[in-house]
Amino acid sequence: MQYVVIIPARYQSSRLPGKPLRKLCGVPMIVRTYKQCVKAVPADLVYVATDDERIRSACEAEGIGVVMTSTDCLTGTDRIAEVSRQLSAETYINIQGDEPVFNPEDLMALISTAQAHPQEVINGFCPIEEEGLFRSGSIPKVVVRPDGRLLYMSRAAIPTSKNHDMVQCWRQVCAYAFPKDALAAFSSVEEKTPLEAIEDIEILRFLELGWEVRMIPMSSQSVAVDTPEDVARAESTIKLLGLE
């Protein structure tokens, strides 16, 4: 199977401006994400996709391959779809640029699952063990069918009991595998689909367009960085894992 690993990176962020270049223990976040990826796959298969010259310069200074995209991408997945029209591959692996401690073993599991199911959209998830994460509006919570397919994803605290207790719950890990035709379908719409727009969770667009999403278990190591509080969590994890 021919694949590439794409790390989308957008400079503008409402919650954390300049996020990809935010230094974590002295290293830009986008560089940390790249370094985690190349522990699992050859460096020549990993690219950063961006529309920002500052990010391009920072990546090229580290020898990271860069694909420039337009400034009007609705989401990171739309950016991957644009890359798919520039780089030829059967499967496009998407690791979000704000996953600086992403587990390389999870990337290997994602590639292995994509090899077994090359025509399916695949996403990762893991258990939530802290109630603060369960209640956080920045963390997409995952509800999965018994067969492993995505039922729904929300920033709300789901699933929950009648008393709104945290019982058993999972969160999204922002790592995906997309076949080329799924990306073409995803990017064929000119605006976000209704539930995608409400939740601000792009994977919901696939559900709304009629695609199934296969969810695969991943480790709880990842720390998605969306807020200043997440920066502190990521730096603590970097130190804990000895990734300085």
Legacy VTK file of the C-alpha trace (Angstrom):
# vtk DataFile Version 3.0
C-alpha trace
ASCII
DATASET POLYDATA
POINTS 244 float
0.000 0.000 0.000
1.284 3.408 -0.935
0.746 6.020 1.780
1.970 9.396 2.950
1.760 10.976 6.382
0.493 14.552 6.348
0.615 16.946 9.315
-1.732 19.894 8.680
-0.665 23.109 10.382
-2.539 26.421 10.444
-0.994 29.500 12.062
-4.294 31.187 12.881
-6.101 29.660 15.849
-8.846 31.381 17.803
-7.895 29.677 21.058
-4.106 29.615 20.669
-2.736 31.933 17.924
0.495 30.760 16.315
-0.083 27.308 17.785
2.166 25.220 15.465
5.177 27.378 16.313
4.445 27.550 20.046
7.559 26.213 21.764
7.138 23.287 24.137
10.227 22.792 26.279
12.111 24.878 23.715
10.988 23.062 20.527
8.181 24.249 18.193
5.077 22.073 18.506
4.968 21.208 14.786
8.594 19.995 14.940
7.801 17.807 17.950
4.849 16.239 16.134
7.033 15.532 13.089
9.749 13.946 15.228
7.225 11.579 16.796
6.015 10.523 13.337
9.453 9.764 11.918
10.057 7.347 14.783
7.523 5.098 13.003
7.855 5.820 9.276
10.588 6.997 6.856
11.103 10.763 6.906
10.549 11.048 3.142
6.936 9.923 3.629
6.109 12.689 6.128
5.049 16.199 5.099
3.695 19.278 6.827
0.796 20.909 4.956
0.386 24.623 5.600
-0.656 27.933 4.071
1.737 29.992 6.195
5.255 31.023 5.219
6.353 31.232 8.872
5.493 27.576 9.376
7.103 26.660 6.066
10.354 28.386 7.032
10.452 26.787 10.478
9.894 23.319 8.996
12.397 23.674 6.166
15.011 24.823 8.695
14.573 21.390 10.307
14.684 19.526 6.984
10.943 18.778 7.048
9.125 18.381 3.720
6.373 20.961 3.214
3.351 21.096 0.905
1.819 24.558 0.515
-1.964 24.763 0.386
-4.513 27.529 -0.064
-5.735 29.802 2.714
-9.412 28.938 2.262
-9.431 25.338 3.592
-12.427 24.892 5.884
-10.676 22.296 8.063
-7.488 20.311 8.399
-9.111 17.462 6.471
-9.890 19.856 3.599
-6.186 20.703 3.664
-5.366 16.975 3.400
-7.793 16.727 0.470
-5.911 19.547 -1.249
-2.625 17.728 -0.653
-4.145 14.598 -2.219
-4.411 16.532 -5.467
-0.677 17.322 -5.320
0.822 14.101 -3.922
-0.174 10.737 -5.353
-0.927 7.998 -2.818
-3.557 5.384 -2.064
-3.977 6.369 1.583
-3.381 9.673 3.337
-2.476 9.429 7.015
-3.354 12.587 8.933
-1.621 13.368 12.233
-2.732 16.720 13.617
0.045 19.252 14.146
-1.107 19.887 17.704
-0.258 16.330 18.853
3.356 16.917 20.026
3.617 13.726 22.107
1.765 11.460 19.701
2.701 7.812 20.249
4.609 6.373 17.240
3.138 2.941 17.972
-0.321 4.411 17.373
0.822 5.589 13.948
2.001 2.064 13.146
-1.379 0.677 14.265
-3.170 3.206 12.069
-1.120 2.240 9.016
-1.661 -1.468 9.702
-5.438 -0.975 9.945
-5.440 1.089 6.747
-3.612 -1.733 4.986
-6.321 -4.158 6.111
-9.178 -1.770 5.250
-7.841 0.454 2.443
-11.215 1.898 1.405
-12.330 2.995 4.874
-12.028 6.201 6.881
-10.195 5.368 10.115
-9.825 7.384 13.329
-8.281 6.719 16.739
-9.784 6.886 20.211
-8.789 6.133 23.786
-10.365 5.990 27.263
-10.930 9.138 29.309
-9.636 8.686 32.828
-9.961 12.232 34.206
-13.326 13.853 34.814
-11.892 17.235 33.845
-11.264 15.954 30.324
-14.747 14.439 30.209
-16.314 17.810 31.055
-13.983 19.847 28.808
-15.584 21.437 25.767
-12.291 21.251 23.876
-12.150 17.437 23.972
-14.250 15.517 21.390
-15.935 12.578 23.111
-16.521 9.383 21.119
-19.452 6.961 21.086
-18.754 3.744 19.176
-21.015 0.924 17.970
-20.263 -2.652 19.096
-18.702 -3.323 15.676
-16.162 -0.516 16.162
-17.808 2.014 13.857
-18.336 5.604 14.970
-21.864 6.297 16.174
-21.359 9.942 17.149
-18.759 12.392 18.404
-19.413 15.483 20.510
-17.700 18.136 22.588
-20.435 17.527 25.146
-19.895 15.076 28.018
-21.224 11.867 26.423
-22.195 9.159 27.101
-23.552 10.057 30.495
-26.004 8.655 33.012
-29.400 10.133 33.790
-27.675 12.019 36.613
-24.967 13.237 34.197
-22.329 11.075 35.876
-19.114 10.026 34.166
-19.427 6.250 33.823
-17.377 4.975 30.872
-16.170 7.320 28.159
-13.633 7.833 25.399
-11.993 10.709 23.572
-10.831 11.183 20.027
-7.160 10.876 19.153
-6.532 13.191 16.215
-4.998 10.603 13.913
-6.783 9.472 10.754
-6.407 7.445 7.569
-8.297 8.511 4.449
-8.645 6.822 1.056
-8.425 9.281 -1.809
-12.079 9.015 -2.835
-13.233 9.766 0.729
-11.192 12.965 0.669
-12.723 13.887 -2.689
-16.219 13.440 -1.248
-15.308 15.362 1.911
-13.986 18.368 -0.003
-16.841 18.386 -2.533
-19.044 20.495 -0.247
-18.572 24.266 -0.101
-19.390 24.677 3.578
-19.334 22.621 6.754
-22.190 20.151 7.170
-24.756 21.009 9.897
-23.538 18.811 12.764
-19.911 19.415 11.853
-20.538 23.155 12.121
-22.366 22.905 15.462
-19.810 20.640 17.135
-16.756 21.961 15.268
-15.666 18.342 14.722
-14.734 17.672 11.113
-14.989 13.850 11.249
-18.762 14.318 11.569
-18.853 15.484 7.949
-18.065 11.937 6.853
-21.033 10.609 8.845
-23.310 13.285 7.425
-22.172 12.439 3.894
-22.952 8.747 4.447
-19.448 7.382 5.090
-18.725 4.908 7.865
-15.800 5.690 10.180
-13.835 2.803 11.687
-12.535 3.675 15.173
-9.416 1.937 16.472
-8.089 1.912 20.061
-4.974 3.967 20.691
-2.877 4.781 23.728
-3.768 7.598 26.107
-0.379 9.249 25.552
-1.565 11.941 23.147
-2.187 15.488 24.377
-4.092 17.661 21.897
-2.987 21.265 22.433
-5.848 23.744 21.991
-5.563 26.062 24.996
-2.844 27.576 27.218
-3.762 24.961 29.839
-3.043 22.230 27.279
0.442 23.692 26.757
1.228 23.038 30.415
-0.168 19.478 30.159
1.906 18.798 27.029
5.119 20.077 28.607
4.529 17.939 31.686
4.055 14.876 29.442
7.170 15.717 27.426
9.206 15.766 30.643
7.533 12.614 31.949
8.357 10.717 28.737
11.886 12.102 28.530
11.279 13.789 25.162
13.105 17.042 25.964
LINES 1 245
244 0 1 2 3 4 5 6 7 8 9 10 11 12 13 14 15 16 17 18 19 20 21 22 23 24 25 26 27 28 29 30 31 32 33 34 35 36 37 38 39 40 41 42 43 44 45 46 47 48 49 50 51 52 53 54 55 56 57 58 59 60 61 62 63 64 65 66 67 68 69 70 71 72 73 74 75 76 77 78 79 80 81 82 83 84 85 86 87 88 89 90 91 92 93 94 95 96 97 98 99 100 101 102 103 104 105 106 107 108 109 110 111 112 113 114 115 116 117 118 119 120 121 122 123 124 125 126 127 128 129 130 131 132 133 134 135 136 137 138 139 140 141 142 143 144 145 146 147 148 149 150 151 152 153 154 155 156 157 158 159 160 161 162 163 164 165 166 167 168 169 170 171 172 173 174 175 176 177 178 179 180 181 182 183 184 185 186 187 188 189 190 191 192 193 194 195 196 197 198 199 200 201 202 203 204 205 206 207 208 209 210 211 212 213 214 215 216 217 218 219 220 221 222 223 224 225 226 227 228 229 230 231 232 233 234 235 236 237 238 239 240 241 242 243
